[in-house]
């Protein structure tokens, strides 16, 4: 298992994931995205990202369930920023579980400021990882599986 300094974006909306990856890569961050909670848990186990930006509402495991699974697997040390359009739900969680929350819709400067508090940009020589199933301009030409999206 290799520990790397990257960002995992988790959201069931592929357009949101693609947009965030493109913005973050343009700023020099190494990142990947997955669309569901199970894939998020597998990706965190495989790559130990420096930061997870996690949507609260996912189709299989909710953001809260992802956190619970990561804690059971001794991965509670991985910083997680919650992302949701539901401000009422976000207010119900203790700040120790989610030190920050990005309320959707958020602007690019807010995203970059939040991510910058956890991870420094890098300039990899080659693409690091890609979107698991839907290639975009930010990820075209790369391939990966759900379980290895963040592994190099």
N, CA, C and O of each residue as an XYZ file, in Angstrom:
608
protein
N       0.844     -1.170      0.000
C       0.000      0.000      0.000
C       0.890      1.235      0.000
O       1.776      1.379      0.842
N       0.640      2.121     -0.958
C       1.459      3.307     -1.099
C       0.705      4.517     -0.565
O      -0.460      4.716     -0.907
N       1.344      5.318      0.258
C       0.725      6.524      0.769
C       1.079      7.676     -0.156
O       2.254      7.919     -0.432
N       0.076      8.377     -0.629
C       0.302      9.450     -1.580
C      -0.435     10.699     -1.146
O      -1.348     10.636     -0.323
N      -0.045     11.816     -1.690
C      -0.615     13.099     -1.321
C      -1.609     13.512     -2.405
O      -1.277     14.301     -3.290
N      -2.816     12.983     -2.333
C      -3.807     13.280     -3.349
C      -5.162     13.574     -2.726
O      -5.334     13.536     -1.508
N      -6.109     13.865     -3.593
C      -7.465     14.214     -3.171
C      -8.437     13.243     -3.831
O      -8.351     12.976     -5.029
N      -9.351     12.726     -3.040
C     -10.422     11.883     -3.550
C     -11.719     12.680     -3.492
O     -12.110     13.160     -2.428
N     -12.383     12.822     -4.629
C     -13.673     13.506     -4.721
C     -14.745     12.436     -4.859
O     -14.662     11.573     -5.733
N     -15.760     12.494     -3.989
C     -16.819     11.490     -3.987
C     -18.172     12.181     -4.121
O     -18.587     12.936     -3.242
N     -18.847     11.915     -5.225
C     -20.181     12.463     -5.460
C     -20.871     11.591     -6.489
O     -20.225     11.115     -7.423
N     -22.172     11.370     -6.341
C     -22.893     10.554     -7.314
C     -23.220     11.320     -8.589
O     -23.683     10.723     -9.561
N     -22.991     12.612     -8.605
C     -23.214     13.417     -9.803
C     -21.907     13.494    -10.590
O     -20.961     14.161    -10.172
N     -21.863     12.811    -11.724
C     -20.623     12.730    -12.497
C     -20.155     14.100    -12.984
O     -18.952     14.338    -13.090
N     -21.086     14.998    -13.280
C     -20.689     16.335    -13.730
C     -19.975     17.103    -12.608
O     -19.020     17.835    -12.869
N     -20.433     16.939    -11.380
C     -19.782     17.586    -10.243
C     -18.377     17.044    -10.049
O     -17.433     17.809     -9.853
N     -18.237     15.728    -10.104
C     -16.926     15.102     -9.945
C     -15.984     15.564    -11.053
O     -14.847     15.949    -10.780
N     -16.446     15.528    -12.293
C     -15.606     15.933    -13.425
C     -15.174     17.391    -13.296
O     -14.011     17.720    -13.534
N     -16.096     18.255    -12.924
C     -15.781     19.674    -12.765
C     -14.744     19.884    -11.666
O     -13.767     20.607    -11.862
N     -14.955     19.253    -10.514
C     -14.022     19.420     -9.404
C     -12.631     18.895     -9.759
O     -11.625     19.529     -9.439
N     -12.576     17.745    -10.415
C     -11.289     17.191    -10.830
C     -10.582     18.146    -11.784
O      -9.388     18.406    -11.635
N     -11.307     18.663    -12.752
C     -10.707     19.582    -13.717
C     -10.169     20.837    -13.033
O      -9.047     21.263    -13.307
N     -10.958     21.423    -12.151
C     -10.527     22.625    -11.429
C      -9.299     22.329    -10.586
O      -8.325     23.082    -10.623
N      -9.334     21.248     -9.830
C      -8.221     20.918     -8.946
C      -6.961     20.581     -9.734
O      -5.870     21.006     -9.354
N      -7.086     19.838    -10.805
C      -5.915     19.516    -11.628
C      -5.330     20.764    -12.273
O      -4.110     20.898    -12.373
N      -6.182     21.670    -12.706
C      -5.695     22.925    -13.290
C      -4.850     23.713    -12.292
O      -3.966     24.476    -12.682
N      -5.125     23.524    -11.021
C      -4.367     24.210     -9.968
C      -3.169     23.400     -9.490
O      -2.445     23.834     -8.595
N      -2.954     22.231    -10.078
C      -1.784     21.432     -9.742
C      -2.012     20.338     -8.727
O      -1.055     19.724     -8.255
N      -3.263     20.081     -8.380
C      -3.554     19.014     -7.428
C      -3.648     17.669     -8.142
O      -4.047     17.596     -9.305
N      -3.283     16.631     -7.446
C      -3.433     15.265     -7.936
C      -4.729     14.741     -7.330
O      -4.896     14.766     -6.111
N      -5.643     14.269     -8.167
C      -6.947     13.882     -7.630
C      -7.612     12.830     -8.506
O      -7.220     12.585     -9.647
N      -8.628     12.226     -7.925
C      -9.478     11.297     -8.655
C     -10.880     11.380     -8.077
O     -11.110     12.019     -7.050
N     -11.804     10.727     -8.748
C     -13.177     10.759     -8.277
C     -13.844      9.409     -8.377
O     -13.523      8.599     -9.246
N     -14.767      9.182     -7.483
C     -15.642      8.014     -7.528
C     -17.059      8.482     -7.274
O     -17.281      9.594     -6.796
N     -18.030      7.616     -7.601
C     -19.426      8.019     -7.598
C     -20.274      7.427     -6.484
O     -21.464      7.728     -6.395
N     -19.693      6.599     -5.640
C     -20.503      5.984     -4.595
C     -19.658      5.719     -3.362
O     -18.429      5.771     -3.412
N     -20.326      5.438     -2.266
C     -19.658      5.249     -0.994
C     -18.772      4.022     -0.937
O     -17.683      4.072     -0.364
N     -19.217      2.926     -1.518
C     -18.406      1.706     -1.505
C     -17.080      1.929     -2.227
O     -16.026      1.521     -1.742
N     -17.140      2.576     -3.381
C     -15.919      2.884     -4.121
C     -15.026      3.830     -3.335
O     -13.800      3.734     -3.402
N     -15.632      4.736     -2.598
C     -14.856      5.668     -1.783
C     -14.063      4.924     -0.713
O     -12.877      5.188     -0.517
N     -14.713      4.005     -0.031
C     -14.035      3.226      1.016
C     -12.875      2.439      0.403
O     -11.773      2.434      0.952
N     -13.114      1.776     -0.726
C     -12.065      1.006     -1.395
C     -10.904      1.906     -1.828
O      -9.741      1.533     -1.678
N     -11.219      3.083     -2.362
C     -10.174      4.001     -2.816
C      -9.336      4.523     -1.651
O      -8.117      4.644     -1.771
N      -9.975      4.832     -0.534
C      -9.237      5.310      0.636
C      -8.335      4.200      1.159
O      -7.186      4.455      1.518
N      -8.835      2.989      1.207
C      -8.008      1.853      1.647
C      -6.806      1.652      0.733
O      -5.697      1.397      1.204
N      -7.024      1.765     -0.564
C      -5.965      1.485     -1.529
C      -4.910      2.575     -1.581
O      -3.733      2.278     -1.784
N      -5.301      3.830     -1.403
C      -4.371      4.921     -1.681
C      -4.077      5.853     -0.520
O      -3.117      6.622     -0.573
N      -4.884      5.799      0.525
C      -4.675      6.705      1.667
C      -4.530      8.159      1.215
O      -3.473      8.760      1.405
N      -5.570      8.724      0.626
C      -5.458     10.095      0.126
C      -5.227     11.089      1.257
O      -5.531     10.814      2.417
N      -4.688     12.241      0.900
C      -4.438     13.295      1.872
C      -5.732     13.993      2.268
O      -5.809     14.613      3.328
N      -6.751     13.893      1.413
C      -8.032     14.544      1.669
C      -9.123     13.833      0.890
O      -8.913     13.406     -0.245
N     -10.297     13.710      1.513
C     -11.491     13.220      0.836
C     -12.531     14.327      0.887
O     -12.853     14.837      1.960
N     -13.056     14.698     -0.276
C     -14.179     15.632     -0.357
C     -15.391     14.754     -0.659
O     -15.524     14.207     -1.754
N     -16.267     14.631      0.332
C     -17.298     13.589      0.344
C     -18.699     14.176      0.363
O     -19.041     14.971      1.238
N     -19.503     13.775     -0.612
C     -20.907     14.185     -0.640
C     -21.666     13.444      0.458
O     -21.393     12.276      0.734
N     -22.595     14.117      1.062
C     -23.388     13.521      2.131
C     -24.345     12.460      1.600
O     -24.481     11.391      2.196
N     -25.003     12.747      0.495
C     -26.036     11.856     -0.037
C     -25.490     11.078     -1.229
O     -25.309     11.631     -2.313
N     -25.233      9.795     -1.018
C     -24.722      8.900     -2.054
C     -25.688      7.728     -2.220
O     -26.458      7.442     -1.303
N     -25.668      7.046     -3.363
C     -26.671      6.004     -3.616
C     -26.564      4.740     -2.769
O     -27.595      4.156     -2.436
N     -25.386      4.301     -2.413
C     -25.293      3.030     -1.689
C     -24.985      3.250     -0.210
O     -25.745      2.799      0.647
N     -23.916      3.916      0.098
C     -23.572      4.286      1.475
C     -23.622      5.802      1.566
O     -23.087      6.485      0.692
N     -24.238      6.334      2.582
C     -24.238      7.785      2.749
C     -22.847      8.229      3.181
O     -22.013      7.406      3.559
N     -22.606      9.521      3.124
C     -21.333     10.052      3.606
C     -21.060      9.650      5.044
O     -19.919      9.363      5.404
N     -22.094      9.625      5.864
C     -21.949      9.228      7.270
C     -21.558      7.760      7.369
O     -20.726      7.393      8.199
N     -22.153      6.917      6.528
C     -21.813      5.493      6.531
C     -20.386      5.254      6.025
O     -19.698      4.351      6.502
N     -19.952      6.058      5.068
C     -18.563      5.965      4.595
C     -17.617      6.267      5.748
O     -16.641      5.548      5.961
N     -17.906      7.328      6.488
C     -17.071      7.692      7.643
C     -17.030      6.539      8.651
O     -15.964      6.197      9.163
N     -18.173      5.954      8.927
C     -18.234      4.848      9.889
C     -17.380      3.670      9.415
O     -16.655      3.067     10.206
N     -17.467      3.349      8.135
C     -16.658      2.235      7.618
C     -15.171      2.559      7.683
O     -14.363      1.688      8.005
N     -14.808      3.785      7.385
C     -13.391      4.161      7.455
C     -12.879      4.075      8.891
O     -11.741      3.666      9.122
N     -13.700      4.452      9.839
C     -13.297      4.350     11.248
C     -13.102      2.895     11.659
O     -12.153      2.573     12.374
N     -13.992      2.019     11.213
C     -13.864      0.593     11.534
C     -12.611     -0.023     10.915
O     -12.109     -1.037     11.398
N     -12.120      0.582      9.866
C     -10.932      0.060      9.173
C      -9.673      0.841      9.548
O      -8.679      0.808      8.822
N      -9.717      1.531     10.665
C      -8.578      2.315     11.166
C      -8.117      3.374     10.174
O      -6.916      3.601     10.022
N      -9.051      4.018      9.506
C      -8.737      5.075      8.553
C      -9.369      6.406      8.960
O      -9.591      7.277      8.119
N      -9.653      6.555     10.233
C     -10.295      7.773     10.719
C      -9.386      8.986     10.622
O      -9.864     10.118     10.702
N      -8.087      8.777     10.452
C      -7.134      9.882     10.383
C      -7.179     10.630      9.055
O      -6.638     11.731      8.957
N      -7.807     10.059      8.035
C      -7.885     10.717      6.731
C      -8.863     11.893      6.832
O     -10.032     11.688      7.158
N      -8.405     13.119      6.558
C      -9.306     14.272      6.653
C     -10.437     14.192      5.631
O     -10.228     13.829      4.473
N     -11.626     14.539      6.085
C     -12.799     14.508      5.214
C     -13.513     15.848      5.289
O     -13.819     16.351      6.369
N     -13.769     16.407      4.125
C     -14.583     17.612      4.017
C     -15.921     17.174      3.456
O     -15.990     16.584      2.378
N     -16.974     17.464      4.187
C     -18.322     17.114      3.757
C     -18.781     18.110      2.702
O     -18.455     19.295      2.758
N     -19.537     17.608      1.751
C     -20.071     18.436      0.685
C     -21.551     18.101      0.553
O     -21.911     16.936      0.381
N     -22.407     19.108      0.632
C     -23.842     18.863      0.548
C     -24.592     20.139      0.184
O     -24.113     21.249      0.415
N     -25.761     19.957     -0.384
C     -26.666     21.078     -0.622
C     -27.641     21.229      0.541
O     -28.408     22.190      0.593
N     -27.611     20.293      1.458
C     -28.543     20.239      2.579
C     -27.912     20.873      3.825
O     -27.268     20.184      4.615
N     -28.097     22.167      3.993
C     -27.466     22.878      5.113
C     -28.016     22.419      6.460
O     -27.292     22.454      7.455
N     -29.260     21.997      6.518
C     -29.832     21.501      7.766
C     -29.151     20.210      8.202
O     -28.811     20.049      9.374
N     -28.953     19.302      7.271
C     -28.289     18.040      7.596
C     -26.847     18.276      8.017
O     -26.369     17.658      8.969
N     -26.152     19.161      7.319
C     -24.754     19.436      7.647
C     -24.607     19.994      9.055
O     -23.622     19.707      9.736
N     -25.558     20.774      9.490
C     -25.499     21.379     10.827
C     -25.701     20.353     11.935
O     -25.384     20.632     13.092
N     -26.220     19.176     11.610
C     -26.490     18.157     12.620
C     -25.262     17.339     13.015
O     -25.284     16.632     14.022
N     -24.193     17.434     12.224
C     -23.009     16.623     12.496
C     -22.013     17.385     13.343
O     -21.851     18.595     13.186
N     -21.342     16.679     14.245
C     -20.316     17.340     15.054
C     -19.137     17.770     14.183
O     -18.803     17.100     13.206
N     -18.522     18.866     14.535
C     -17.416     19.383     13.734
C     -16.193     18.480     13.779
O     -15.330     18.586     12.907
N     -16.089     17.598     14.762
C     -14.958     16.681     14.786
C     -15.056     15.635     13.686
O     -14.036     15.164     13.183
N     -16.281     15.268     13.307
C     -16.461     14.302     12.224
C     -16.170     14.944     10.870
O     -15.579     14.308      9.998
N     -16.571     16.169     10.693
C     -16.365     16.909      9.452
C     -15.864     18.299      9.814
O     -16.669     19.179     10.121
N     -14.551     18.517      9.786
C     -14.027     19.814     10.195
C     -14.504     20.960      9.313
O     -14.542     22.109      9.753
N     -14.866     20.654      8.082
C     -15.375     21.685      7.173
C     -16.500     21.107      6.344
O     -16.598     19.896      6.143
N     -17.343     22.002      5.868
C     -18.445     21.596      5.004
C     -18.546     22.576      3.849
O     -18.608     23.788      4.054
N     -18.560     22.051      2.648
C     -18.785     22.857      1.462
C     -20.269     22.768      1.133
O     -20.778     21.694      0.812
N     -20.958     23.895      1.214
C     -22.378     23.916      0.877
C     -22.534     24.170     -0.620
O     -22.057     25.173     -1.151
N     -23.207     23.246     -1.279
C     -23.464     23.376     -2.710
C     -24.593     24.362     -2.943
O     -25.536     24.402     -2.153
N     -24.532     25.133     -3.965
C     -23.393     25.277     -4.875
C     -22.315     26.151     -4.239
O     -22.626     27.127     -3.557
N     -21.064     25.803     -4.463
C     -19.952     26.604     -3.955
C     -19.147     27.099     -5.143
O     -19.184     26.511     -6.224
N     -18.415     28.193     -4.928
C     -17.623     28.716     -6.035
C     -16.222     28.119     -6.014
O     -15.808     27.497     -5.035
N     -15.517     28.318     -7.092
C     -14.182     27.733     -7.245
C     -13.232     28.221     -6.156
O     -12.457     27.433     -5.613
N     -13.284     29.511     -5.834
C     -12.385     30.042     -4.805
C     -12.627     29.378     -3.453
O     -11.679     29.123     -2.710
N     -13.869     29.102     -3.133
C     -14.191     28.425     -1.876
C     -13.628     27.011     -1.877
O     -13.048     26.572     -0.884
N     -13.796     26.300     -2.981
C     -13.245     24.949     -3.110
C     -11.724     24.969     -2.947
O     -11.170     24.182     -2.179
N     -11.060     25.852     -3.659
C      -9.598     25.900     -3.617
C      -9.074     26.310     -2.245
O      -8.060     25.786     -1.786
N      -9.751     27.233     -1.595
C      -9.331     27.639     -0.250
C      -9.476     26.478      0.725
O      -8.599     26.250      1.557
N     -10.567     25.753      0.625
C     -10.801     24.611      1.512
C      -9.752     23.529      1.282
O      -9.121     23.066      2.232
N      -9.563     23.128      0.046
C      -8.598     22.081     -0.277
C      -7.187     22.508      0.115
O      -6.402     21.698      0.608
N      -6.870     23.774     -0.103
C      -5.543     24.290      0.207
C      -5.183     24.234      1.681
O      -4.004     24.290      2.030
N      -6.163     24.126      2.537
C      -5.886     23.987      3.968
C      -5.385     22.591      4.328
O      -4.857     22.381      5.420
N      -5.549     21.639      3.414
C      -5.185     20.247      3.685
C      -4.065     19.713      2.785
O      -3.243     18.911      3.229
N      -4.032     20.148      1.543
C      -3.135     19.563      0.553
C      -2.471     20.681     -0.248
O      -3.104     21.679     -0.594
N      -1.183     20.492     -0.534
C      -0.467     21.438     -1.389
C      -0.535     20.954     -2.834
O      -0.500     19.750     -3.092
N      -0.634     21.896     -3.779
C      -0.643     21.475     -5.191
C       0.661     20.793     -5.578
O       1.720     21.080     -5.020
N       0.565     19.901     -6.529
C       1.723     19.218     -7.105
C       1.618     19.359     -8.608
O       0.551     19.670     -9.137
N       2.697     19.136     -9.278
C       2.684     19.131    -10.748
C       3.246     17.804    -11.230
O       4.431     17.714    -11.554
N       2.404     16.765    -11.282
C       2.915     15.466    -11.726
C       3.334     15.514    -13.193
O       2.781     16.281    -13.980
N       4.307     14.694    -13.549
C       4.794     14.631    -14.925
C       3.811     13.952    -15.859
O       3.830     14.186    -17.067
N       2.960     13.120    -15.305
C       2.012     12.393    -16.135
C       0.691     12.266    -15.387
O       0.646     12.454    -14.171
N      -0.388     11.947    -16.104
C      -1.673     11.781    -15.420
C      -1.560     10.729    -14.330
O      -0.926      9.691    -14.519
N      -2.164     10.996    -13.216
C      -2.032     10.136    -12.050
C      -3.140      9.119    -11.970
O      -2.893      7.950    -11.674
N      -4.361      9.547    -12.229
C      -5.511      8.665    -12.120
C      -6.644      9.243    -12.934
O      -6.546     10.354    -13.453
N      -7.695      8.503    -13.041
C      -8.790      8.948    -13.885
C     -10.134      8.606    -13.297
O     -10.251      7.896    -12.298
N     -11.114      9.124    -13.936
C     -12.497      8.839    -13.606
C     -12.779      7.374    -13.888
O     -12.355      6.879    -14.933
N     -13.467      6.657    -13.020
C     -13.636      5.231    -13.214
C     -14.439      4.823    -14.439
O     -14.100      3.824    -15.074
N     -15.473      5.543    -14.790
C     -16.299      5.054    -15.887
C     -16.590      6.090    -16.950
O     -16.900      5.712    -18.080
N     -16.508      7.352    -16.658
C     -16.889      8.366    -17.617
C     -15.719      9.303    -17.905
O     -15.491     10.250    -17.154
N     -14.976      9.051    -18.981
C     -13.851      9.918    -19.269
C     -14.320     11.322    -19.631
O     -15.350     11.501    -20.282
N     -13.548     12.308    -19.199
C     -13.807     13.698    -19.539
C     -12.505     14.265    -20.071
O     -11.506     13.552    -20.165
N     -12.513     15.535    -20.418
C     -11.279     16.144    -20.896
C     -10.191     16.080    -19.836
O      -9.007     16.054    -20.172
N     -10.568     16.055    -18.563
C      -9.583     16.005    -17.487
C      -9.027     14.612    -17.273
O      -7.964     14.453    -16.672
N      -9.737     13.596    -17.761
C      -9.315     12.227    -17.447
C      -9.177     11.339    -18.672
O      -8.800     10.175    -18.537
N      -9.468     11.844    -19.850
C      -9.443     11.033    -21.062
C      -8.065     10.402    -21.260
O      -7.034     11.051    -21.086
N      -8.076      9.140    -21.623
C      -6.831      8.446    -21.898
C      -6.288      7.669    -20.712
O      -5.305      6.944    -20.866
N      -6.877      7.788    -19.560
C      -6.436      7.047    -18.385
C      -7.455      5.946    -18.113
O      -8.615      6.047    -18.511
N      -7.010      4.904    -17.438
C      -7.917      3.804    -17.114
C      -7.721      3.396    -15.667
O      -6.630      3.538    -15.116
N      -8.766      2.894    -15.063
C      -8.683      2.446    -13.672
C      -9.897      1.613    -13.334
O     -10.867      1.574    -14.092
N      -9.842      0.946    -12.193
C     -10.995      0.222    -11.685
C     -11.523      0.957    -10.471
O     -10.857      1.849     -9.945
N     -12.698      0.597    -10.026
C     -13.275      1.243     -8.857
C     -12.368      1.143     -7.646
O     -12.243      2.106     -6.889
N     -11.738      0.010     -7.448
C     -10.941     -0.200     -6.248
C      -9.568      0.452     -6.311
O      -8.926      0.625     -5.275
N      -9.106      0.815     -7.490
C      -7.747      1.346     -7.591
C      -7.700      2.747     -8.168
O      -6.671      3.152     -8.708
N      -8.768      3.484     -8.071
C      -8.809      4.786     -8.734
C      -7.750      5.748     -8.224
O      -7.323      6.633     -8.965
N      -7.327      5.605     -7.014
C      -6.339      6.535     -6.481
C      -4.973      5.910     -6.308
O      -4.055      6.568     -5.820
N      -4.819      4.684     -6.687
C      -3.518      4.021     -6.538
C      -2.670      4.307     -7.771
O      -3.186      4.351     -8.887
N      -1.382      4.499     -7.570
C      -0.537      4.764     -8.726
C       0.087      3.485     -9.227
O       0.838      3.505    -10.202
